[in-house]
Amino acid sequence: MDFLHRGVSWLNQQRVQHLSQCVVYQRGDESISIAATLGQTSVEITDDTGATVQSPQMDFIVSGDALVLGGVVIVPKVGDRIFVTASTGVAGVAGVAKTLVYEVLSLPDGRHYRPCDGNGLMLRIHAKLVDEVLE
């Protein structure tokens, strides 16, 4: 293993340990809980009238080898879903939990995920909020 690969591997371990939260990744009837770091990508979309609109998309940075469904490491697919549980409470006050549901989608350039590093140890998955479920 070369020096850069070891460095990226160490950074990924630090990301998982200190900068991530547990999310559920789902494809069809199969799902897995994985550690993800949340980010955003701002996308410019031009509508039929020629107006350009900024559209923020949620990104999930995950370890590429963590996406295991049916015993097989997979790559993200358009239509897969990611569930994030969040509390609606204010600091110090108990709130209602809700689950945010995101769907993997393609950006205008056609990509729905991309590697974060040269070896694909980490993947950046692009998704859009499609539902909120109060619990």
N, C-alpha and C positions, 0 to 999 in steps of 0.2 A: 504494500500500500504506500503510495507516495505521500510526501509531506502535505501537499494541498488537500488531498482527499482526507487525510487524518484531521486536518484543520476544519474542513467543512463538516465532517462527522461530529467533531467536538462541538461546533457551533449549533448543529442541529440538536444535539443532546441538551445543550443549555437552553435552546428555544423551547423544547418540550418541557423541561423542568421548571423554567421561570417565566415563560411568556405565552403559555397556552392554556386552554380550557378544554374540558371534555365536550365533544359533540358526537352526535350519532350520524353516521354516513349510511344511506340506504339506497339500494337498487332493488326494485321489485319487492319481494318478500324477505330479502336478506338485508341485514344491517350489522354494523360494528361500531363500537364506541372507540373513538380515537382522539388524540390530543391535536388541537388546531390553534394556530395563531391567527387572529382576525386582522384583516387589513381592508383596504379599499382601492379600487381602480376607478378613475373618473373617465367616462367614455363620452365622446361627442357624437351625437346622433342628429342627422339632418332629416327633417320630415318632408312630406310631399310638397309643402309650400316653399321649401328652401331654408326654413328657419333651423338654426343649430341649437340644440339643447344639450346641456351637460347632464349626464345620467350616472350617478354613483352606483357602482356595483360592489357587493361584498366579496372579499377574497378570503379564502381559507388556505393557510400554509400548513401542509401536513408532511409527515415523513412518507416518502413514496412506498416504503415497504410495510407501512401500517394499513394500507388499503387492502385488506384480505377478506374476500367474500367466498364462501364455499370452499375454503382451504386454498384459494388461488389469489396471488397478488394481482390486482386489477389496476387499470388506469381509469381516471374519471370519464364519465360518459354524459353527454347532454341528456337532461331529464332526471338524473340521479338527484336525490334530495339530501339535505343536511339540516339537522334539527339542533337548535341551540336553546337551552333553557335559561331564562333570565328572570330576575325578580323585578317587580314593578314598584317595590317599596323605596322609601326615601331613607337615607343613612340613619340607622338607629331605629327605624320603624319597620315592623314586619309588613310585607306586601303580598300581593298575589303573584304566584309564579305563572309565567307564560312561556310557551315554546314558540320560537320563531322558526318558520319553515322556509328554507332557501332551496332553489332549484338551480342545478348546474346549467349554464347557458353559454352559448358562443358569443364572443365579442364581435364587433363588426369585421375584424380581420379573420374571423372563422375559428379562432382558438378558444377553447373552453378551459384549458389549463396550460401551464407551461412549467418547465423545470426552473427552479430557483438557483441552480448551480450546474456546473458542467457535467456532473455525473447523475443528476436526477435524484439525489438523496432526498431533496425536498421538492414538493410540487405546490404551485400556486393555482388554486382552483377558483374560477370565476363563477359567481352565483348571484341570483336576484331573489329578494324577499317575495314570497308568493302567498304566505298565510301567517296568521298569529292565532295561537290556540291558548285560551286561558285555562289554567288548571285549578 
